[in-house]
């Protein structure tokens, strides 16, 4: 059926008729009567107030819009829709094919449930790479059979048990939070990704199945289930739009919350099992299951700014159907007031709901712009050359198509009201220019701070130069020592025996050389002398290591190490830290600079910086050195997240390293900087204190910051997938 442009219809002369297949039923909303409209064949639902319903009931195909307005005014009085409002209602009817021109053909509903699809069933909307909806199961009979078999999941007794399980899981989380946070470091296993993928698929299926089961238990039905691809990432969905038939808002909220509830029950059960698990691999998998079914699900689905579970729960709780459309209309009316100067129309919402809808509309608009921009930047980063095509299509869908609609409205305004058009052009142009400058060009100075810790200089650290057992400790914490004083003795019998064997072998060769000289055997003497030289080199090397068994102070200072007495009998590896011998003035600041801060850190090298050690206090220091290469090694353990620091860490992927090297690694490489403190700061700042180093201010605009963040995130994910 061909559709006429509503703007070409003379509503003053053209009667309108409602579609014959519509269903109406009354509901109570915020103490007032309202009506819902359903197109049964399409499973599409609409909502109108009592005044709009009275007006719609008069559209019988014989009555024109002005006549219907007059009849409605006779019934409703001052509450009747105005002529302008009536025209908007008629345009809405025609746009959604709830009505049609009396002299035209009624709307046809195809079997696929879309009266606006082309004859071939092809729709360019289905080619949207940012949102592709693929139905998998449309048979209500099968969906109903599955849902009815699981009705007991939402019985009162089961719900009480599930809530108790969630409470117990929350208590376990509270008492073992430190362990849960510490175990966020990854356990590397080749089979992990299989389990994690299985968890994710199973949870998404269970989540959507819970919506379908709850929907059937409340008396409605699920129409179809399928998959939505958001930038080619699959997300499951289930169509429970029939919940609009439910008069109770709490029943609709229960259907919307069913998926999150079931996942929280699963997460709680996994959390309880995790608290009792002994196997490291099982504990890791349960930990990831808790995160996927609990934390990530709530953060994702409870976001009311996106049209997921949280949005529908909020809409039903507020008793504002189509909250997204209502809030968008409120923002549009506010913009029209600012740009053109038209008065704000009256609203059916009263009190705080009216202000909330406006705030929600502004927040959702900002969120939508952020999400659209993020998707465009992600597409350009993830798909390289093909990303250009995706970005072009995304710009058209997200920005140019709405801009085209506003351009047509502006052209219509130019023809009807030149003064309003000029005002809108000046004000709107200024707002757009300001927004573009703020997002894409205007530098935004923000403070850039690097995580750091006060520590002693590397030359104050006394490390073991050999492997062995600590036999004796000659100093204690806070002892004053001088250069050359004996600090510790290490025992390595294998090393000393090797030295003694080389000494005996050296003496034996010397005897053989003397015998060769006496016998005047020159060739044998030369061979023995070369052998002696080799043995002497080995002996000198081993003797040097044996000398290292006696650990002596390499500088004057104070011993700063607790628990030295407990080191006796402990095995130490070469390179292990034994103790610190330092003076108070030997303290410095070790800073860890992220890759996003490197542009602010490099100009600070060779200049004075501020070391902030309290919210309102700081000390002056000198940025002495910045390592040219980044590393993922955790240079200071106290900066890791498991120690309460700001840096996220993970377990190393390699398993062939020695036990001494089994240390946590940073999630992304960082640069290490050394900062020298002045005399005042040395006295004020104790060793081990976590501080922040103020670098040069960051001046990048918002668009560049978002682009850099997405690029780094994508590269990090690529590196993780290659491990």
FIDO-724885 format. One line per 2 residues: for each residue x, z, y of C-alpha. Coordinates in nm, 3 decimals, padded with zeros to 5 digits. Each point is the difference from the previous one (the first is absolute). Example, Ala and Ser with C-alpha at 12.3 -4.5 7.8 and 13.67 -1.06 7.14 Angstrom:
01.230 00.780 -00.450 ~ 00.137 -00.066 00.344
This chain:
00.000 00.000 00.000 ~ 00.140 -00.096 00.340
00.015 00.280 00.253 ~ -00.067 -00.037 00.370
00.213 00.164 00.262 ~ -00.201 00.304 00.122
00.109 -00.074 00.358 ~ -00.194 -00.330 -00.012
-00.330 00.163 -00.102 ~ -00.267 00.062 00.264
-00.119 00.340 -00.113 ~ -00.274 00.004 00.261
-00.182 -00.283 -00.178 ~ 00.132 00.012 -00.358
-00.176 00.239 -00.243 ~ 00.217 00.187 -00.250
-00.095 00.095 -00.355 ~ 00.158 00.260 -00.226
00.134 -00.113 -00.337 ~ -00.250 00.054 -00.280
00.242 00.175 -00.237 ~ 00.083 00.295 00.225
-00.071 00.358 -00.104 ~ -00.062 00.278 00.255
-00.022 00.375 -00.056 ~ 00.001 00.297 00.239
00.259 00.278 00.010 ~ 00.052 00.314 00.207
00.318 -00.003 00.204 ~ 00.099 00.278 00.242
-00.367 00.105 00.012 ~ -00.124 -00.349 00.087
-00.159 -00.277 -00.203 ~ 00.207 -00.308 -00.071
-00.026 -00.292 -00.240 ~ 00.233 -00.169 -00.241
-00.017 -00.369 -00.086 ~ 00.119 -00.150 -00.326
00.049 -00.357 -00.118 ~ -00.040 00.073 -00.374
00.155 -00.323 -00.125 ~ 00.312 00.055 00.209
00.024 00.379 -00.020 ~ 00.044 00.007 00.377
-00.135 00.292 00.202 ~ -00.078 00.045 00.369
-00.122 00.285 00.215 ~ -00.238 -00.002 00.299
-00.168 00.267 00.206 ~ -00.372 00.058 00.021
-00.034 -00.193 00.327 ~ 00.184 -00.301 -00.143
-00.216 00.017 -00.314 ~ -00.319 -00.014 00.205
00.132 -00.307 00.183 ~ 00.107 -00.167 -00.327
-00.341 00.062 -00.159 ~ -00.157 -00.218 00.270
00.211 -00.306 -00.082 ~ -00.251 -00.177 -00.227
00.092 -00.361 00.083 ~ -00.283 -00.032 00.254
00.103 00.253 00.262 ~ 00.273 -00.092 00.249
00.264 00.247 00.112 ~ -00.162 00.073 00.341
-00.334 00.056 -00.173 ~ 00.163 00.233 -00.254
00.163 00.193 00.285 ~ -00.340 00.044 00.165
-00.165 00.119 -00.320 ~ 00.288 00.239 -00.068
-00.026 00.140 00.354 ~ -00.370 00.066 -00.057
00.089 00.204 -00.308 ~ 00.327 00.166 00.102
-00.031 00.020 00.374 ~ 00.333 00.054 00.176
00.181 00.018 -00.335 ~ -00.071 -00.367 -00.074
00.296 -00.241 -00.007 ~ 00.067 -00.190 00.322
00.000 -00.379 00.009 ~ 00.380 -00.007 -00.013
00.005 00.243 -00.292 ~ -00.267 -00.200 -00.180
00.203 -00.317 00.035 ~ 00.305 00.180 -00.141
-00.210 00.116 -00.296 ~ -00.120 -00.355 -00.065
00.354 -00.138 00.017 ~ 00.102 00.271 -00.248
-00.285 -00.100 -00.233 ~ 00.099 -00.365 00.006
00.371 00.074 -00.040 ~ -00.059 00.212 -00.310
-00.276 -00.230 -00.131 ~ -00.259 00.274 00.008
-00.229 -00.234 00.189 ~ -00.042 -00.367 00.080
-00.176 -00.233 00.241 ~ -00.367 -00.036 -00.080
00.026 -00.380 -00.006 ~ 00.318 00.004 -00.209
00.089 00.066 -00.360 ~ 00.040 00.357 -00.131
00.351 00.111 -00.099 ~ 00.100 -00.080 -00.358
00.179 00.254 -00.216 ~ 00.239 -00.152 -00.254
00.062 00.166 -00.335 ~ 00.351 00.109 00.104
-00.150 00.228 00.260 ~ 00.109 -00.179 00.317
-00.254 -00.209 00.185 ~ 00.269 -00.131 00.227
00.230 -00.143 -00.264 ~ 00.050 -00.371 -00.019
-00.162 -00.205 -00.271 ~ 00.318 -00.014 -00.198
00.033 00.378 00.015 ~ 00.333 -00.034 00.179
00.072 00.224 00.297 ~ 00.309 -00.014 00.217
-00.032 00.377 00.042 ~ 00.099 00.034 -00.363
00.338 -00.152 00.090 ~ 00.080 00.279 00.244
00.342 00.121 -00.126 ~ -00.050 00.333 00.173
-00.331 00.075 -00.174 ~ -00.103 -00.186 -00.315
-00.297 00.139 -00.191 ~ -00.021 -00.097 -00.368
-00.308 00.127 -00.193 ~ 00.081 00.082 -00.362
-00.330 00.128 -00.143 ~ -00.341 -00.080 00.152
-00.219 00.096 -00.294 ~ -00.201 00.304 00.107
-00.101 00.050 -00.363 ~ 00.358 00.061 -00.110
00.083 00.212 00.303 ~ -00.315 00.208 -00.052
00.078 00.049 -00.370 ~ 00.350 00.127 00.077
-00.121 00.222 00.284 ~ -00.285 00.152 -00.200
00.234 00.087 -00.285 ~ 00.212 00.203 00.244
-00.280 00.175 00.190 ~ 00.114 00.337 -00.135
00.316 -00.027 00.213 ~ -00.209 00.095 00.304
-00.224 00.258 -00.160 ~ -00.016 00.334 00.187
00.202 00.182 -00.267 ~ 00.270 -00.268 -00.002
00.021 00.001 00.380 ~ 00.041 00.380 00.007
00.274 -00.027 -00.263 ~ 00.172 -00.276 00.201
-00.010 00.206 00.320 ~ 00.150 00.299 -00.182
00.271 -00.227 -00.139 ~ 00.079 -00.124 00.352
00.022 00.360 00.124 ~ 00.236 00.097 -00.284
00.211 -00.308 00.067 ~ 00.018 00.091 00.367
00.117 00.350 -00.088 ~ 00.270 -00.145 -00.229
00.113 -00.227 00.282 ~ 00.016 00.289 00.246
00.208 00.221 -00.229 ~ 00.236 -00.278 -00.115
00.023 -00.206 00.317 ~ 00.378 00.026 00.022
00.041 -00.125 -00.355 ~ -00.253 -00.280 00.058
00.181 -00.112 00.314 ~ 00.341 00.022 -00.165
-00.113 -00.211 -00.294 ~ -00.094 -00.285 00.232
00.354 -00.126 -00.075 ~ -00.034 -00.285 -00.246
00.076 00.020 -00.370 ~ 00.144 -00.334 -00.106
-00.131 -00.152 -00.320 ~ -00.059 -00.360 -00.098
-00.351 00.078 -00.120 ~ -00.106 00.184 00.317
-00.136 -00.307 00.176 ~ -00.227 -00.079 -00.297
-00.154 00.347 00.011 ~ -00.033 -00.001 00.378
-00.169 -00.342 -00.002 ~ -00.233 00.116 -00.276
-00.087 00.313 00.199 ~ -00.077 -00.205 00.311
-00.224 -00.252 -00.181 ~ -00.182 00.273 -00.195
-00.059 00.211 00.311 ~ -00.145 -00.292 00.196
-00.234 -00.085 -00.289 ~ -00.107 00.364 -00.038
-00.053 00.031 00.377 ~ -00.236 -00.296 00.021
-00.174 00.089 -00.326 ~ -00.073 00.343 00.146
-00.180 -00.165 00.293 ~ -00.211 -00.207 -00.240
-00.089 00.301 -00.219 ~ -00.093 00.215 00.301
-00.205 -00.286 00.143 ~ -00.205 -00.036 -00.319
-00.043 00.376 -00.034 ~ -00.150 00.015 00.352
-00.252 -00.271 -00.090 ~ 00.165 -00.309 00.148
00.204 -00.267 -00.178 ~ 00.338 -00.168 00.029
-00.027 -00.373 00.054 ~ 00.350 -00.119 -00.084
00.360 00.107 -00.047 ~ 00.310 -00.197 00.084
00.338 -00.014 00.168 ~ 00.091 -00.042 00.366
00.345 -00.141 00.078 ~ 00.140 00.135 00.328
00.306 -00.214 00.073 ~ 00.004 -00.081 -00.374
00.004 00.373 -00.089 ~ -00.294 00.073 -00.237
-00.258 00.269 00.075 ~ -00.306 00.064 -00.218
-00.350 00.024 00.149 ~ -00.357 00.064 -00.116
-00.311 -00.108 00.193 ~ -00.228 00.303 00.042
-00.185 -00.129 00.306 ~ -00.328 00.083 -00.176
00.067 00.361 00.101 ~ -00.175 -00.088 00.325
-00.321 00.035 -00.203 ~ 00.075 00.373 -00.031
-00.177 00.204 00.266 ~ 00.232 00.302 -00.030
00.321 -00.032 00.196 ~ 00.162 00.259 -00.227
-00.069 -00.223 -00.302 ~ 00.175 -00.290 00.175
00.291 00.225 00.098 ~ 00.028 00.113 -00.364
00.029 -00.363 -00.114 ~ 00.269 -00.071 00.262
00.196 00.313 -00.095 ~ -00.026 -00.050 -00.377
00.320 -00.204 -00.032 ~ 00.214 00.247 00.192
-00.158 00.293 -00.186 ~ 00.083 -00.141 -00.344
00.356 -00.085 00.103 ~ 00.047 00.351 00.140
-00.117 00.144 -00.333 ~ 00.253 -00.220 -00.181
00.271 00.102 00.246 ~ -00.084 00.369 -00.048
00.015 -00.029 -00.379 ~ 00.333 -00.183 00.027
00.127 00.267 00.239 ~ -00.086 00.279 -00.242
00.170 -00.190 -00.283 ~ 00.301 -00.065 00.225
00.038 00.372 00.073 ~ 00.033 00.066 -00.376
00.202 -00.308 -00.102 ~ 00.351 00.050 -00.140
00.107 -00.364 -00.040 ~ 00.162 -00.151 00.310
-00.148 -00.346 -00.065 ~ -00.350 00.137 -00.061
00.027 00.219 00.307 ~ 00.101 -00.301 00.210
-00.292 -00.213 -00.124 ~ -00.249 00.282 00.062
00.150 00.051 00.345 ~ -00.055 -00.368 00.083
-00.353 00.017 -00.140 ~ -00.077 00.295 00.228
00.132 -00.191 00.298 ~ -00.188 -00.322 -00.084
-00.332 00.162 -00.091 ~ 00.008 00.276 00.259
00.204 -00.039 00.315 ~ 00.007 -00.379 00.038
-00.367 -00.041 -00.098 ~ -00.121 00.251 00.257
00.220 -00.141 00.276 ~ -00.112 -00.356 -00.073
-00.370 00.038 -00.080 ~ -00.080 00.282 00.241
00.112 -00.206 00.301 ~ -00.326 -00.048 00.191
00.150 -00.272 00.221 ~ 00.006 -00.236 -00.298
-00.316 -00.100 -00.184 ~ 00.075 00.200 -00.311
-00.154 00.317 -00.142 ~ 00.071 00.215 00.303
-00.173 -00.246 00.233 ~ -00.325 -00.005 -00.198
00.003 00.378 -00.037 ~ 00.041 00.039 00.376
-00.269 -00.259 00.072 ~ -00.253 00.175 -00.227
00.089 00.345 00.130 ~ -00.050 -00.112 00.360
-00.317 -00.187 -00.103 ~ 00.125 -00.307 00.182
-00.036 -00.306 -00.226 ~ 00.244 -00.281 00.071
00.227 00.241 00.187 ~ 00.266 -00.267 00.030
-00.238 -00.248 00.168 ~ -00.158 00.265 00.223
00.338 00.128 00.117 ~ 00.129 -00.354 00.058
-00.310 -00.074 00.206 ~ 00.058 00.319 00.203
00.358 -00.107 00.076 ~ -00.119 -00.351 00.090
-00.258 00.144 00.238 ~ 00.265 00.220 00.161
00.231 -00.299 00.045 ~ -00.287 -00.199 00.150
-00.058 00.288 00.240 ~ 00.367 -00.002 00.102
00.041 -00.378 00.020 ~ -00.335 -00.120 00.132
-00.151 00.314 00.145 ~ -00.325 -00.004 -00.200
-00.168 00.334 -00.056 ~ 00.027 00.160 -00.341
-00.323 -00.055 -00.198 ~ -00.197 00.292 -00.133
00.089 00.117 -00.349 ~ -00.203 00.157 -00.278
00.289 00.242 -00.055 ~ -00.012 00.323 00.192
00.242 00.283 00.072 ~ 00.339 00.015 -00.166
-00.079 -00.288 -00.238 ~ 00.001 -00.249 00.287
00.343 00.113 00.119 ~ 00.131 00.017 -00.356
-00.104 -00.359 -00.071 ~ 00.189 -00.121 00.307
00.314 00.195 -00.092 ~ -00.026 -00.122 -00.359
-00.040 -00.359 00.119 ~ 00.313 00.020 00.215
00.197 00.163 -00.283 ~ -00.116 -00.257 -00.255
00.083 -00.284 00.241 ~ 00.354 00.131 00.048
00.033 00.056 -00.375 ~ -00.127 -00.352 -00.071
00.254 -00.151 00.238 ~ 00.279 00.206 -00.157
-00.104 -00.100 -00.353 ~ -00.033 -00.369 00.091
00.338 -00.001 00.173 ~ 00.158 00.186 -00.292
-00.142 -00.249 -00.250 ~ 00.134 -00.291 00.206
00.346 00.155 00.026 ~ -00.005 00.086 -00.371
-00.100 -00.356 -00.091 ~ 00.279 -00.150 00.209
00.253 00.236 -00.162 ~ -00.115 -00.009 -00.362
-00.069 -00.371 -00.046 ~ 00.283 -00.156 00.207
-00.092 -00.364 00.072 ~ -00.350 00.028 -00.144
-00.048 00.297 00.229 ~ -00.014 -00.238 00.298
-00.314 -00.160 -00.143 ~ -00.151 00.341 -00.075
00.081 00.124 00.349 ~ -00.158 -00.310 00.154
-00.320 00.046 -00.200 ~ 00.000 00.371 00.077
00.039 -00.058 00.374 ~ -00.298 -00.235 -00.015
-00.220 00.243 -00.196 ~ 00.102 00.321 00.175
00.050 -00.112 00.358 ~ -00.083 -00.364 00.084
-00.346 -00.010 -00.159 ~ -00.120 00.308 00.193
00.170 -00.144 00.308 ~ -00.201 -00.321 -00.044
-00.326 00.197 -00.003 ~ 00.099 00.187 00.314
00.102 -00.327 00.164 ~ -00.348 -00.143 -00.063
-00.154 00.313 00.152 ~ 00.231 -00.036 00.300
-00.104 -00.365 00.043 ~ -00.365 00.102 -00.008
00.072 00.271 00.258 ~ 00.174 -00.257 00.223
-00.313 -00.213 00.001 ~ -00.237 00.288 00.073
00.192 00.250 00.217 ~ 00.317 -00.117 00.176
00.072 00.337 00.165 ~ -00.019 00.187 -00.331
00.219 -00.266 -00.160 ~ 00.269 00.043 00.268
-00.011 00.377 -00.036 ~ 00.027 -00.025 -00.379
00.290 -00.244 00.031 ~ 00.198 00.224 00.235
-00.068 00.328 -00.180 ~ 00.023 -00.147 -00.350
00.314 -00.197 00.079 ~ 00.163 00.311 00.139
-00.092 00.205 -00.308 ~ 00.122 -00.270 -00.240
00.325 -00.047 00.193 ~ 00.055 00.376 00.001
-00.067 00.026 -00.374 ~ 00.230 -00.293 -00.083
00.275 00.141 00.221 ~ -00.040 00.347 -00.148
00.006 -00.115 -00.361 ~ 00.233 -00.297 00.000
00.231 00.027 00.299 ~ -00.004 00.331 00.187
00.288 00.230 -00.102 ~ -00.124 00.341 -00.107
00.274 00.261 00.040 ~ -00.023 00.254 -00.277
00.238 00.267 -00.113 ~ 00.210 -00.081 -00.306
00.135 00.299 -00.192 ~ 00.222 -00.002 -00.308
-00.016 00.274 -00.261 ~ 00.320 00.205 -00.010
00.149 00.328 -00.116 ~ 00.276 00.224 00.134
00.285 00.018 -00.251 ~ 00.373 00.050 -00.018
00.235 -00.294 00.037 ~ 00.099 -00.178 -00.326
00.361 00.115 00.033 ~ -00.115 00.362 -00.036
-00.143 -00.060 -00.346 ~ 00.214 00.105 -00.296
-00.069 -00.221 -00.301 ~ 00.135 00.005 -00.351
00.259 -00.268 -00.070 ~ -00.024 00.041 -00.380
-00.250 00.078 -00.273 ~ 00.010 00.343 -00.158
-00.137 00.352 -00.032 ~ 00.031 00.248 00.286
00.227 00.273 -00.136 ~ 00.048 00.225 00.301
-00.119 00.024 00.363 ~ 00.240 00.170 00.243
-00.221 00.009 00.312 ~ -00.346 00.106 00.103
-00.247 -00.114 00.260 ~ 00.115 00.066 00.360
00.364 00.058 -00.104 ~ 00.259 -00.120 00.251
00.260 -00.227 -00.160 ~ 00.308 -00.185 00.120
00.126 -00.342 -00.093 ~ 00.147 00.005 -00.354
-00.179 00.316 -00.118 ~ -00.121 -00.011 -00.360
-00.378 -00.025 -00.013 ~ -00.090 -00.077 -00.360
00.153 -00.078 -00.338 ~ -00.144 -00.264 -00.231
00.079 -00.026 -00.369 ~ 00.033 -00.333 -00.184
00.196 00.047 -00.323 ~ -00.019 -00.365 -00.092
00.167 -00.091 00.327 ~ 00.276 00.263 -00.028
00.066 -00.088 -00.365 ~ 00.032 -00.364 00.100
00.253 00.098 00.264 ~ 00.201 00.204 -00.252
-00.001 -00.286 -00.251 ~ 00.128 -00.240 00.264
00.273 00.250 00.093 ~ 00.116 00.027 -00.363
-00.012 -00.377 -00.042 ~ 00.204 -00.039 00.317
00.268 00.236 -00.133 ~ 00.010 -00.183 -00.333
00.055 -00.335 00.170 ~ 00.279 00.145 00.214
00.178 00.111 -00.322 ~ -00.040 -00.348 -00.147
00.144 -00.155 00.315 ~ 00.309 00.220 -00.022
00.044 -00.098 -00.365 ~ -00.030 -00.370 00.088
00.265 00.040 00.272 ~ 00.236 00.168 -00.248
-00.054 -00.285 -00.249 ~ 00.036 -00.255 00.282
-00.333 -00.166 -00.092 ~ -00.088 -00.149 00.340
-00.323 -00.176 -00.102 ~ -00.147 00.312 -00.159
00.102 00.205 00.304 ~ -00.180 -00.239 00.236
-00.320 00.014 -00.208 ~ 00.010 00.379 -00.015
00.060 00.027 00.374 ~ -00.307 -00.217 00.071
-00.203 00.213 -00.237 ~ 00.127 00.314 00.171
-00.101 -00.139 00.335 ~ -00.355 -00.061 -00.126
-00.020 00.349 -00.149 ~ 00.129 00.148 00.326
-00.274 -00.174 00.199 ~ -00.266 00.130 -00.238
00.148 00.346 00.015 ~ 00.005 00.005 00.380
-00.365 -00.105 00.009 ~ -00.111 00.260 -00.255
00.218 00.267 00.163 ~ -00.170 -00.071 00.332
-00.337 00.052 -00.165 ~ 00.123 00.320 -00.158
00.110 00.121 00.342 ~ -00.357 -00.062 00.115
-00.115 00.260 -00.251 ~ 00.117 00.250 00.259
-00.241 -00.055 00.291 ~ 00.165 00.096 00.331
-00.123 -00.001 00.358 ~ 00.096 -00.311 00.194
-00.065 00.165 00.338 ~ -00.047 00.335 00.169
-00.357 00.124 00.008 ~ -00.274 00.215 -00.143
-00.141 -00.044 -00.350 ~ -00.368 -00.091 00.037
-00.157 -00.014 -00.346 ~ -00.236 00.241 -00.169
00.005 00.095 -00.366 ~ 00.366 -00.080 -00.067
00.017 00.274 -00.264 ~ -00.264 -00.185 -00.201
00.220 -00.309 -00.022 ~ 00.233 00.156 -00.261
-00.043 -00.185 -00.329 ~ -00.187 -00.287 00.162
00.109 -00.357 -00.077 ~ 00.074 -00.210 00.309
00.051 -00.373 00.029 ~ 00.254 -00.179 00.212
-00.145 -00.025 00.350 ~ -00.238 00.295 -00.031
-00.025 00.225 00.305 ~ 00.162 00.338 -00.066
-00.017 00.172 00.336 ~ 00.033 -00.048 00.374
00.293 00.125 00.205 ~ -00.082 -00.042 00.366
-00.002 00.151 00.344 ~ -00.312 00.019 00.223
00.125 -00.291 00.213 ~ 00.012 -00.228 -00.308
-00.377 -00.054 00.003 ~ -00.150 -00.344 00.064
-00.333 -00.177 -00.037 ~ -00.061 -00.246 -00.283
-00.278 -00.243 00.099 ~ -00.189 -00.237 -00.230
-00.116 -00.310 00.190 ~ -00.269 -00.223 -00.150
00.020 -00.378 00.015 ~ -00.278 -00.011 00.258
00.208 00.225 00.231 ~ 00.331 -00.185 -00.027
-00.058 -00.195 00.323 ~ -00.044 00.329 00.186
00.290 00.175 -00.178 ~ 00.278 -00.255 00.057
-00.004 00.020 00.383 ~ 00.016 00.380 -00.029
00.335 -00.007 -00.185 ~ 00.275 00.115 00.234
-00.247 00.167 00.237 ~ -00.153 00.341 00.045
-00.328 00.070 -00.178 ~ -00.238 00.293 -00.020
-00.039 00.198 -00.321 ~ -00.346 00.157 -00.002
-00.012 00.316 -00.211 ~ -00.324 00.140 00.134
-00.313 -00.141 00.157 ~ 00.119 00.085 00.348
00.377 00.049 -00.048 ~ 00.283 -00.244 -00.049
00.380 -00.014 00.011 ~ 00.233 -00.270 00.126
00.226 -00.174 -00.252 ~ 00.219 -00.309 -00.036
-00.096 -00.281 -00.239 ~ 00.338 -00.058 -00.157
-00.052 -00.244 -00.287 ~ -00.266 -00.206 -00.177
00.077 -00.134 -00.346 ~ -00.019 -00.382 00.000
-00.171 -00.022 -00.338 ~ -00.327 00.156 -00.108
-00.025 00.207 -00.317 ~ -00.282 00.138 -00.209
00.203 00.308 -00.098 ~ -00.133 00.328 00.128
00.297 00.135 00.196 ~ -00.170 00.332 00.083
-00.243 00.144 -00.254 ~ -00.185 00.214 00.255
-00.135 -00.314 00.170 ~ -00.193 -00.110 -00.310
-00.376 00.040 -00.013 ~ 00.020 00.229 -00.304
00.208 00.242 00.209 ~ -00.245 -00.015 00.290
00.189 -00.274 00.184 ~ -00.136 -00.324 00.148
00.162 -00.251 -00.240 ~ -00.187 -00.141 -00.300
00.208 -00.011 -00.317 ~ -00.018 -00.120 -00.360
00.198 00.038 -00.321 ~ 00.281 -00.252 -00.060
-00.084 -00.298 -00.217 ~ 00.330 -00.003 -00.188
00.038 00.229 -00.299 ~ 00.362 -00.071 -00.085
00.143 00.209 00.280 ~ 00.164 00.329 -00.066
-00.195 00.319 00.037 ~ 00.170 00.075 00.329
-00.143 -00.317 00.146 ~ -00.358 00.063 -00.107
-00.115 00.060 00.355 ~ -00.303 -00.109 00.197
00.008 -00.328 00.187 ~ -00.170 -00.099 00.322
-00.295 -00.236 -00.027 ~ 00.169 -00.235 00.244
00.364 -00.022 00.112 ~ 00.102 00.196 00.311
00.305 00.006 00.225 ~ 00.204 00.320 00.031
00.120 00.115 00.340 ~ 00.238 00.279 00.099
-00.059 00.188 00.324 ~ 00.245 00.246 00.154
-00.144 00.313 00.159 ~ 00.128 00.159 00.319
00.128 00.357 00.011 ~ -00.334 00.147 00.105
-00.193 -00.179 -00.275 ~ 00.254 00.111 -00.263
-00.080 00.362 00.081 ~ -00.377 -00.050 00.016
-00.069 -00.223 -00.300 ~ 00.058 00.149 -00.348
00.116 -00.216 -00.288 ~ -00.286 -00.131 -00.213
-00.250 -00.021 00.288 ~ -00.216 -00.315 -00.004
-00.005 -00.165 00.341 ~ -00.098 -00.331 00.161
00.233 -00.229 00.191 ~ -00.157 -00.183 00.293
00.108 -00.364 00.000 ~ -00.064 -00.266 00.262
-00.365 -00.058 00.072 ~ -00.182 -00.268 -00.196
-00.155 -00.266 00.225 ~ -00.144 -00.252 -00.248
-00.362 -00.111 00.057 ~ -00.268 00.095 -00.249
-00.019 -00.343 -00.166 ~ 00.371 -00.009 -00.076
-00.005 00.353 -00.137 ~ -00.286 -00.085 -00.236
00.172 -00.320 -00.114 ~ 00.329 00.179 -00.068
-00.178 00.279 -00.187 ~ -00.183 -00.241 -00.231
00.316 -00.204 -00.060 ~ 00.200 00.309 -00.099
-00.282 00.122 -00.222 ~ -00.024 -00.334 -00.178
00.376 -00.019 -00.053 ~ -00.002 00.356 -00.136
-00.275 -00.090 -00.247 ~ 00.194 -00.308 -00.108
00.313 00.207 -00.061 ~ -00.197 00.258 -00.200
-00.152 -00.274 -00.217 ~ 00.347 -00.133 -00.084
00.134 00.335 -00.122
